[in-house]
């Protein structure tokens, strides 16, 4: 059984990274970062909506800070 050396038979970028499908690794990392930010935004929106509903039940009326 022969061991392959790193980069042997592979297309590497100038920075030495393996390509991820047809995409440069930076593009994939940016897509993952965008997805993570969207997930965090969704979680924060859900917490805000839940907090607003709880606040409306505890103290009805008054000024609405969150209008959804």
matplotlib code that plots the C-alpha trace (Angstrom):
import matplotlib.pyplot as plt

x = [0.0, 1.5, 1.0, 0.1, 2.0, 0.0, -1.1, -0.2, -2.9, -5.0, -5.6, -4.6, -5.2, -2.2, -2.7, -2.3, -6.0, -7.9, -10.7, -14.3, -16.1, -15.7, -15.5, -12.5, -12.4, -13.0, -16.3, -17.5, -16.3, -18.2, -21.4, -21.1, -20.5, -23.6, -25.7, -24.5, -25.4, -28.8, -29.3, -28.3, -30.6, -33.5, -32.8, -32.7, -35.9, -37.6, -36.4, -37.6, -41.0, -41.4, -40.2, -42.7, -45.6, -44.6, -44.3, -47.8, -49.4, -47.7, -48.1, -50.8, -51.1, -48.3, -45.9, -45.0, -41.3, -41.5, -44.1, -44.3]
y = [0.0, 3.3, 6.5, 9.6, 12.8, 15.9, 17.6, 14.6, 14.2, 17.1, 20.6, 23.0, 26.7, 29.2, 29.3, 25.5, 24.7, 21.8, 23.0, 22.2, 21.0, 23.7, 26.4, 28.1, 27.5, 31.2, 31.1, 28.1, 29.6, 32.8, 30.8, 28.9, 32.2, 33.7, 30.6, 30.8, 34.5, 33.8, 31.1, 33.4, 36.1, 33.6, 32.6, 36.3, 37.1, 34.1, 35.2, 38.8, 37.6, 35.4, 38.1, 40.5, 38.1, 37.5, 41.2, 41.8, 39.3, 40.6, 44.3, 44.8, 48.2, 50.8, 51.7, 48.9, 48.6, 45.6, 45.7, 42.5]
z = [0.0, -1.1, 0.7, -1.3, -0.6, 0.1, -3.1, -5.3, -7.9, -6.4, -7.6, -4.9, -4.7, -4.6, -0.8, -0.6, 0.2, -1.4, -3.6, -2.4, -5.5, -8.2, -5.5, -3.9, -0.1, 0.7, -1.2, 0.8, 4.1, 3.2, 2.4, 5.7, 7.6, 5.9, 6.8, 10.4, 10.6, 9.2, 11.9, 14.6, 13.2, 13.2, 16.8, 17.9, 16.0, 17.7, 21.1, 20.4, 19.3, 22.3, 24.7, 23.1, 23.5, 27.2, 27.8, 26.2, 28.5, 31.7, 31.0, 28.4, 26.7, 26.7, 24.0, 21.6, 21.0, 18.8, 16.0, 14.1]

ax = plt.figure().add_subplot(projection="3d")
ax.plot(x, y, z, "-o")
ax.set_aspect("equal")
plt.show()
